[in-house]
Amino acid sequence: MDNYPLLNLFWTMLWFFLWIMWLFLLFKVIADIFRSDDLGGWAKAGWLILALVVPYLGVLIYVIARGKSMGKRDVAEAKEREAAFKAYVREAAATGDTTGQAKRGSSVEELAKLAELKDRGAITDEEFQRAKTKLLV
């Protein structure tokens, strides 16, 4: 351990951390290039080539040039995900969960349809009772 002092270990860890942080930024920039709707195919190819051929400079230029819109796209995507989640929760709450509540909800709907058919005279009382027994069992 005498050949590698504590300060050198600190610097090694710092550089390793910065390198990992830069890799995360590189992947975020590449993902943003592909999901950006305002860029055409050639512009996406140009940014991608710049980010991969001259990585540090390319990522830095991309963040400076398009960092603000990159943040806006992140916020918009988060809002879309939140809205989709809320819609899913509302739908699941309306129809019930997957542990049997959905089946009971659909049974109630089926019974209502059967009652409507019976009221219109499309099915007889006997057919209604048989269908109702099938649904409830």
N, C-alpha and C positions, 0 to 999 in steps of 0.2 A: 504494500500500500504506500510505501515511501516514494515510489516513482510516480504516483498520481495523486497530488495533493487535493485537499477538499475544495479549494477554489477552482481547480480544473474540472472537478466533478460538477460543481455548480454551473460553470460555463457550458459544459457538455449538455447538461439537462436543459438549460435555457435554450440553447440552439436546437435541441431536439424538439422541445415544446413549440418553438417558433416554426420549425419545419412542418410539424403536424398541423399547426394552425393554418399555415399557408396552404397545405394540401386540402384542408376543409374549404378554404376560400376558393381554391382552384376548382374543386368539384361543384361548389355553389355557383360559380360564374359559368361553368360549362352547362349546368342544369338551367340556369337563367337564359343562356343563349338559346337553348332549344325550346324553352317554353314561351319565349318572347314572341307575341303575335305581331308586333309592329316592325319586326325585321323580316326582310325577304330571304330567300334561300342563299343568294350570293353574299348578303351581309352577314348571315349566320356563319357561312363558310369562312368568310374573312376574319371574323372575330375568333372563331374556333382555331383557325390556323395561327393567328397572332398569339392566342393564349397558349397554344401547344409548342410553337416554334421558339418563341421568346417568352417563356413562362412568367417570370417575375415581372418584366416590363409589360407584357400583354395583359396580365391580370390587373396590374396597377392602372393601366390606361383604361381598361374596361370599367373598373370601379369608379374612376374619376369621371369618365364620360357618361356612364349609364347607371351609376350607383343610386341616384334618386328614383329613377323608374324601376330599378331592381327592388327597392324597398316597397314601392307602391304595388308591384306585382305580388310581393309576399303578403302584404296586407289584404289585397283583394282575394288571393287564394285562401287565406285564413278565414275571411268572411264567408266565402263560398262553402268551405268545409263546415263552418259553424251553422250556416243556414241549412245545409243538407242534413247535419246531425239533428237540428231542431225539428226539421220536417219528418225525419225518421222517428224521432221520439213521439211526435204528435200522432203519426200514423200507427205506431205500435201501441200507444195509449188508447187510441180509438178502437182498434181491432183486438187488442189484448196481446199478451206476450206469447212466446212459443211454448209455454208449458201447459197448454190446454185452453187458455183463455181465448185464443184465436179460433179454436174449434167451436167453443161455445158461442162466440160472436157470430160465426158463420151459421151455426145451427139456428140461432134466433132469426137471422136473415132468411134462411130457408123456410122456417116456420111461417114467417110473415108472407113469403111468396106463396106457400101452400094455402094459407088462409085467404089470400087474395084470389087464388084460382078457385077455391071452394065458393067464395062469395060470388064470383062471376058465373059459376055453374060449369066451369071447365072440368072439374073433378067432382066425384060424389063424396058423400060423408064417409063411406067405407074406405075409399081410396085415400082420403085425407087422414083418417085414423091410422091406416097402414103406413103411410109415409111418415106421419108424425112419430109412430112407434119406432120406425127405422132410425130416424134422426136422433131420438132421445136415448137410444140404446147404444 
